Amino acid sequence: MKLDLLLRNAEIITMDPDRPVASSLGIWQGRIVGLDEDLDGLDAVQVLDLGGATVTPGFIDAHCHTTWFGLGLAELDVSGAHGLEELYELLQGAVTEARSDGEGWLFATGFSQTQHGGSFPDIAELDRITGERPLFMRHNSGHMAVVNTAALRLAGADAPSFPDPDGGAIVRDGAGRPTGLVQETAQELIQQLILPYASEDIEAALERATRYYASEGITSFTEAGVGGGWIGHSPAELAAYQSAAANGRLHARAQVMPVLDVLHDLKGHASDSVGAAPAGLDLGITSGFGNEYLSLGPAKVFLDGSLLGETAAVSHEFCSHGHKDNRGNTGYFQADPAQLRERIEAAYAAGWSIAAHAIGDRAVDLAVDIITECQAVYGPRRVPNRIEHASMTRPEQLGRLADAGIAVTPQASFFRDGGDGMTASLGPDRLPWAYRAASFLEAGVTLAGSSDRPVADGNVLRGMQAFVDRRTASGAVFGNPDECLTPHQALAAYTSGAAAATGSLGEKGTLSAGKLADFVVLSASPLEAPDISGLNVLATAVGGRFTHQSTNFHAEPSSESPFAARVSAVRVSATQSS
């Protein structure tokens, strides 16, 4: 047997408790053959001496919005503006540059009122800048957007008498005039004028996004909502994923969650339904369908809103007064709980796993209640059920999550930019419940590292450091300091933990014989670095093929093997054919 690739002289952190470290790793046909002595006597087409560089399993982002992120890379990014005057200048520049395009939409991304002293743009100023060109500016939370009068007029929603949709709001001033802020499901009034995106545009966005992912060591990700609702981009979004994969434009493995909105009654045999009309995708496709490169995950359902927008369903009212009148505000559910329960049960009965977006502790209660009831009636799922974010979790909820085997995806990436704002909004009594980490692990809950990108920073190394120190922009420790993770636990969150939460630990998440050869080469060990975020990603590989090489790591073509590579300043030896 001749290996395709042999890594030597590396500090390999396997994340496999049965074999935690190694110095050599052998790869054949995209999978790991073995480590160290397992490789004795085996030849290889290409041998890389890594000169002591660190190798870890490939990073997994278990909750992100890849199409949205990729589209945003080609849109006006306003995240760097500090103060509304800077924001207005960016918009004015974009309008001036785009005038030759006629009166098409102006898209912007990355807005947050936290960058502007808590203020939102004046719709009159937006109208002055944009004129009759409709504006759609995404809030970085994804749970609201800023639009101008032209956009509201196109949607027929500019009149003071226009009713708010269920689960959303067109925010108005004291005179009943729209302010330009649309929250939650009200965004769909504007988005339905824009959607669907062309499949080619989505495919191009996926290529841009996953190239970026590869540069940060990400080898797998979960797309948290496609196909419909305010988070989807096209009813054919999965087809765009398939096309991107087939055309070599998808540079990381993808698990894709369809939103619950796109599931429908399949009108199958009566025996297929137990207690609820089944809901699914055509041909009976459910969670787990696909292959090791592209597969379907759970069905995604939104139960509530966000903490920063103070629309999350919490048990005690928010403390800050960012809204005109925040007294008694405990957020709200995206739909009537009974209706949510009925729709989720229908999907579960049809074979779907469930990923419930639940930010507030009231929403976590609802999610746990529904999922545990479904599991009791219809049995467990191979792809784990999940609670996305689980941002506010009361102490007594930890045991319920563990007993039900429900995975959670809290984002440490929120601490730096949003931690101070959430601290003010939640108040000292409930702050220890926010974005738990260590207590999830202590209770036996599967914890998956994720970013919610582009809602927050998607850099995994910064995410790991955030799990370790929980620092906010002000330098304070967010929430309970006892929730800080060790470096090993932080690395596990983005490798073995994320693999377990996505139902793929048997295939990836550790560097073990037989598993997929997805790995990252780092400049030093994240277990020992004083600041994990200061490490460099030297190379990223998916199935043994390099998807990224830094300037210190160059992959070059070879007539012998597609895996051939040379590491600058690192010794490479070529073996002889036997």
Secondary structure, DSSP 8 states (H G I E B T S, - for coil): -EEEEEEES-EEE---TTS-EES-EEEETTEEEEEGGGGTT-EEEEEEE-TT-EEEE-EEEEEE-HHHHHHHTTSEE-TT--SHHHHHHHHHHHHHHHGGG-S--EEEEEE-GGGGTT----HHHHHHHHTTS-EEEEETTSSEEEE-HHHHHHTT--STT----TTEEEEE-TTS-EEEEEEETTHHHHHHHH----HHHHHHHHHHHHHHHHHTTEEEEEEEEESSTTT---TTHHHHHHHHHHTT---SEEEEEEBGGG-EE----GGG-SSS--EE-GGG--TT-B-SSEEE--EEEE----TTTT-S--SS--S---SS--TT-----SS-HHHHHHHHHHHHHTT--EEEEE-SHHHHHHHHHHHHHHHHHH---SS--EEEE--B--HHHHHHHHHHT-EEE--TTHHHHHHHHHHHHH-TTTGGGBT--HHHHHHT--B-----TTSS---HHHHHHHHHH-B-TTS-B-S-GGG---HHHHHHIIIIIHHHHTT-TTTSSS--TTSB--EEEESS-TTT-S-GGG--EEEEEETTEEEEE-TT-B----SS-TT--B-TTS-EE-----
